[in-house]
């Protein structure tokens, strides 16, 4: 396995987060790689470690007992795994996290992570900022699905994909499945199909 310093060179985006990392934490981490589709952790599982995602994208989802899946958000590196649970002082995770692409995660035990944020104000500020950004994004969209029609929500979704895509001609493909759109939009397939037809 690579040393911490070698990983810092390989993943330079993590450097601002670890610039003041205590020396002992440079040798007390574990590295784990997740392939696309792998579950990083399940909702309601005990939290034993906290991670920094240094490569890849993951989905934060809520799995319901009836089989429905709701996509809360997508996160790209650099991001954290388990920090919300730890900072809110809960023993179990509140969401399921699934790798959307190949993800590389550096993990520290909960006691080591807590010691790190208590001893490094710079790191604590960056972690707090990332948690606040997640809350901001969720709050910004909160309630949309309750107060807008399904046609509006699907139209808004398609327009947002149009804005993300380089403009080549007038046609912009939406490269996702309807099942995945259902997860992202929090609606069933029949409602989605009716909205697309409109």
C-alpha positions in Angstrom: 0.0 0.0 0.0 1.1 3.5 -0.7 2.3 5.9 2.0 0.2 8.9 3.0 2.7 11.2 1.4 2.5 9.2 -1.9 -1.3 9.4 -1.8 -1.1 13.2 -1.3 0.9 13.4 -4.5 -1.4 11.1 -6.3 -4.5 13.0 -5.1 -3.5 16.7 -4.8 -7.1 17.8 -4.2 -6.9 16.4 -0.7 -3.9 18.5 0.3 -5.8 21.5 1.6 -7.7 19.2 4.0 -4.6 17.4 5.3 -2.1 20.2 5.4 -2.0 20.1 9.2 -2.7 16.4 9.8 -1.1 15.1 13.0 1.8 12.9 12.1 0.4 9.8 13.8 -2.6 9.9 11.6 -0.4 9.5 8.5 0.1 5.9 9.5 -3.2 5.0 11.1 -5.5 5.1 8.1 -6.8 2.4 5.8 -7.5 2.7 2.1 -10.4 1.1 0.4 -11.5 1.0 -3.2 -15.1 0.6 -4.2 -16.2 -0.4 -7.7 -19.3 1.2 -9.3 -22.5 0.0 -7.7 -20.8 -1.2 -4.5 -22.4 -0.2 -1.2 -20.0 1.9 0.9 -22.3 1.7 3.9 -26.0 0.9 4.7 -28.5 3.1 6.5 -28.8 2.3 10.2 -25.4 0.6 10.5 -23.0 1.5 13.4 -20.4 4.1 12.5 -16.9 2.9 13.3 -14.8 4.9 10.9 -14.9 8.2 8.9 -13.5 8.5 5.4 -12.3 11.0 2.9 -13.3 10.2 -0.7 -10.2 11.2 -2.7 -11.4 9.8 -6.1 -14.8 9.1 -7.6 -18.5 10.0 -7.2 -21.0 8.4 -4.8 -24.7 8.6 -4.3 -26.4 9.3 -1.0 -29.7 7.4 -1.0 -32.5 6.5 1.3 -33.8 3.0 0.9 -37.4 2.4 2.0 -39.0 -0.8 3.2 -41.3 -0.9 0.3 -38.4 -1.2 -2.1 -38.3 2.5 -3.3 -35.1 4.3 -3.5 -34.7 8.1 -3.1 -31.5 9.8 -4.3 -30.7 12.6 -1.8 -27.6 13.8 -3.5 -24.5 13.0 -5.5 -21.1 13.8 -4.1 -17.8 14.0 -5.9 -14.3 13.9 -4.5 -13.2 15.5 -2.3 -15.9 14.6 0.2 -16.5 12.7 3.4 -18.1 9.5 4.5 -19.7 9.4 8.0 -18.9 12.9 9.1 -22.5 14.0 9.4 -23.3 11.0 11.7 -20.2 11.7 13.9 -20.7 15.5 14.1 -24.4 15.0 15.0 -23.4 12.5 17.7 -25.5 9.6 16.5 -24.2 6.1 16.7 -25.7 4.8 13.4 -25.8 6.1 9.8 -28.9 7.9 8.5 -28.3 7.1 4.8 -27.0 4.5 2.4 -24.0 5.4 0.3 -23.3 3.7 -3.0 -20.4 4.2 -5.3 -21.5 5.7 -8.6 -18.0 5.4 -10.1 -14.8 3.8 -8.8 -14.3 5.4 -5.4 -11.1 5.5 -3.4 -11.6 6.3 0.3 -9.1 6.9 3.1 -10.5 5.9 6.5 -9.7 6.7 10.1 -11.3 5.3 13.2 -13.9 7.4 14.8 -11.7 8.2 17.9 -8.8 9.3 15.5 -11.1 11.4 13.4 -12.6 13.1 16.4 -9.1 13.8 17.8 -8.1 15.2 14.4 -10.9 17.7 14.2 -10.4 18.7 17.8 -6.7 19.4 17.3 -6.8 21.0 13.8 -9.1 24.0 13.5 -8.3 24.4 9.8 -9.5 20.8 9.1 -12.6 21.3 11.3 -13.5 24.4 9.3 -13.2 22.6 6.0 -15.3 19.6 7.3 -17.9 22.0 8.7 -18.1 23.9 5.4 -18.6 20.6 3.5 -21.4 19.6 5.9 -23.0 23.1 5.5 -22.9 22.8 1.7 -24.7 19.5 1.8 -27.4 21.1 4.1 -27.6 24.1 1.9 -28.2 22.1 -1.3 -30.8 19.9 0.4 -32.6 22.9 2.0 -32.5 24.8 -1.3 -34.5 22.0 -3.0 -36.6 21.0 -0.1 -40.3 21.0 -0.7 -40.1 21.1 -4.5 -41.7 17.7 -4.9 -44.6 18.7 -2.6 -45.6 21.9 -4.3 -44.8 21.6 -8.0 -46.4 19.3 -10.5 -44.6 16.2 -11.8 -44.4 17.8 -15.3 -42.6 20.8 -13.9 -40.2 18.7 -11.9 -39.3 16.5 -14.9 -39.0 19.6 -17.1 -36.7 21.2 -14.6 -34.6 18.0 -14.4 -34.2 17.9 -18.2 -33.3 21.6 -18.4 -30.7 21.1 -15.7 -29.1 18.3 -17.8 -29.2 20.5 -20.8 -27.3 23.2 -18.9 -24.6 20.6 -17.9 -24.1 19.4 -21.5 -22.0 21.1 -24.1 -24.3 22.5 -26.8 -23.9 20.5 -30.0 -26.8 21.1 -32.3 -30.3 21.3 -30.8 -30.7 17.7 -29.4 -29.3 17.0 -26.0 -29.4 13.4 -24.9 -30.3 12.6 -21.3 -28.0 9.7 -20.5 -29.8 8.0 -17.7 -32.4 5.4 -17.2 -36.0 6.0 -16.2 -35.5 3.9 -13.1 -32.6 6.2 -12.1 -34.7 9.3 -12.8 -37.4 7.9 -10.5 -34.7 7.7 -7.7 -33.4 11.2 -8.4 -36.9 12.7 -8.6 -38.7 10.7 -6.0 -41.5 9.6 -8.2 -42.9 6.3 -9.4 -42.4 5.1 -13.0 -46.1 5.7 -14.0 -45.9 9.3 -12.9 -42.6 9.8 -14.6 -43.9 8.3 -17.9 -47.0 10.6 -17.8 -44.8 13.7 -17.2 -42.4 12.8 -20.0 -45.4 12.2 -22.4 -46.7 15.7 -21.5 
